[in-house]
Amino acid sequence: MTIQLYCFGESGHSYKAALALELAGLDWEPVKVDFFNGETRTPDYRANVNEMGEAPVLVDGDVKLSQSGVIQTYLSDTYGKFGGQDAAEKLEILRWIIWDNQKFSGTSGPLRFLMNFLPEDKRPAEVIAFMQGRMKAAYGVLDAHLEGRDWIVGDAVTNADLTCCGYLFYPEPFGFDRADWPNIDRWLSNIQAIPGWKHPYDLMPGSPADWA
């Protein structure tokens, strides 16, 4: 049975799940969520897809899951990909997923939205500056951790990598320049070199070009 992923190309959280599905070689298909026209706020979406009004949502037979970290963990537990080699690695992967959702993607996603998807006169300069400061600190944490490492955890790509890269391949400016962070830059190149890697706008339906 084909796995479905409710997603949209502009969503870095959706990209994490879509990239895990694609790199694992699983049979899956995207179901486009029309986020920018309010689909996730509709009663139908909240009643039938995700009560939290968010994407991504994975449907695998009778299993329906939301939250990218949960989806990634489910895929690893069910299909044996990207979940680590032992109990210690699994906990370390979970540590980075939680850090990413709280400190990294949890900030970069809203920051990118504020800087690119709001009308220019609605973009809150002080909020953006504050969030960019938080991101600079987070980039420093990740870049330092990657010193001398090819991957965040262990000696192969894991969900730790697939979660932390979620927003870093997007072209819209939000204060991230790969050249400023050489270890992150090298690590992103490692991910891009994995057979089957795709840019988020090539992997999922939807991009700013559709509604610009």
GIZIPE-V953112 format. One record per run of one state. SS is the DSSP state (hx for helix, st for strand, lp for the rest). FROM is the first residue (numbers start at 1). TO is the last residue. Records with the same first field share a line. If there is no record, write none. Layout:
# GIZIPE-V953112
SS=FROM-TO  FROM-TO
This chain:
# GIZIPE-V953112
lp=1-2  8-11  24-27  33-34  38-38  42-42  49-56  61-62  67-67  80-86  117-119  123-124  146-158  165-177  181-181  193-199  204-207  212-212
st=3-7  28-32  57-60  63-66
hx=12-23  35-37  39-41  43-48  68-79  87-116  120-122  125-145  159-164  178-180  182-192  200-203  208-211
